[in-house]
Amino acid sequence: MKKSQTLIVVVAMVMMFLLLEVSYGNRVIKGSKAMNLCNMSEDDLKICKPSVTKPNPVDPSLDCCTALSKADLTCLCSYKNSMVLPLYGIDPDLAMQLPAKCSLTPPTTC
């Protein structure tokens, strides 16, 4: 019974992810809002992705650090143990190191 409940939760999360991907990834409706996560635009997230992707992460660029300085770091911390980050190819451990690499103070609760 426990395995089936876990499977249901995983399937539901995958379906939710796919729904979000279709909603935000394929902007069919002209003028629809771009994705914004914790005060970071989709472009901001893409700028920082090379710094949080294995196997060869690079140091964050000035543009990445500028984008991260405007982000809601507490909000980003809420994704720390989420299954969402790996689905986008983001390594959570590398992501948690990014504020320090940009000389930003991470939230104390992160």
C-alpha positions in Angstrom: 0.0 0.0 0.0 2.8 2.4 0.9 4.5 1.9 -2.5 1.3 2.7 -4.4 0.8 5.9 -2.4 4.4 7.0 -3.2 3.8 6.2 -6.8 0.6 8.3 -6.9 2.5 11.2 -5.3 5.3 11.0 -7.9 2.9 10.7 -10.8 0.9 13.7 -9.5 4.1 15.8 -9.2 5.3 14.8 -12.7 1.9 15.7 -14.1 2.0 19.1 -12.3 5.5 19.7 -13.7 4.3 18.9 -17.2 1.3 21.2 -16.8 3.6 24.0 -15.7 6.0 23.3 -18.5 3.2 23.5 -21.1 1.7 26.6 -19.5 4.9 28.5 -19.1 7.2 26.8 -21.6 5.0 27.1 -24.7 3.6 30.7 -24.7 1.0 30.3 -27.3 -1.1 33.2 -26.2 0.3 36.4 -27.4 1.2 38.8 -24.6 1.2 36.1 -21.9 3.4 36.7 -18.9 6.8 35.2 -18.9 7.7 32.8 -16.0 9.0 34.5 -12.9 10.4 32.5 -10.0 11.3 34.3 -6.7 11.8 37.6 -8.5 14.0 36.0 -11.2 12.9 36.0 -14.8 13.3 33.0 -17.1 16.3 34.8 -18.7 17.9 35.4 -15.2 17.5 31.7 -14.4 19.1 30.8 -17.8 22.0 33.1 -17.1 22.8 31.3 -13.9 22.2 27.8 -15.1 25.8 27.1 -16.1 26.9 27.7 -12.5 24.5 25.2 -11.0 24.7 22.4 -13.6 27.0 19.4 -13.3 29.4 18.0 -14.3 31.4 21.2 -15.0 29.8 24.2 -13.3 31.4 27.5 -14.0 31.8 30.5 -11.7 28.8 32.7 -11.8 29.0 35.6 -14.2 28.5 39.2 -13.2 25.0 39.1 -14.9 24.1 36.0 -12.9 25.2 37.7 -9.6 23.3 40.8 -10.5 20.1 38.8 -11.2 20.6 36.8 -8.0 21.0 40.0 -5.9 17.5 41.0 -6.9 16.0 37.6 -6.2 14.0 36.6 -3.2 16.6 34.2 -1.6 14.2 33.0 1.0 11.8 32.0 -1.7 14.6 30.2 -3.6 15.6 28.4 -0.5 12.2 26.8 -0.4 13.3 24.8 -3.5 16.3 23.4 -1.7 14.9 19.9 -1.2 12.5 20.0 -4.0 12.4 17.5 -6.8 11.8 20.4 -9.3 15.5 21.5 -9.5 16.9 18.2 -10.8 14.1 18.1 -13.4 15.6 21.3 -14.8 19.1 20.0 -14.6 20.0 22.1 -11.6 22.1 20.6 -8.9 20.6 21.7 -5.5 24.0 21.7 -3.7 25.5 23.9 -6.4 22.5 26.2 -6.3 22.8 26.6 -2.5 26.5 27.7 -3.0 25.6 30.4 -5.5 24.8 33.3 -3.1 28.2 33.0 -1.4 30.0 32.8 -4.7 28.2 36.1 -5.6 29.2 37.6 -2.2 25.5 37.6 -1.1 24.4 36.7 2.3 22.1 33.7 2.2 19.0 33.6 4.5 19.8 32.2 7.9 17.0 29.6 7.5 18.3 28.2 4.3 
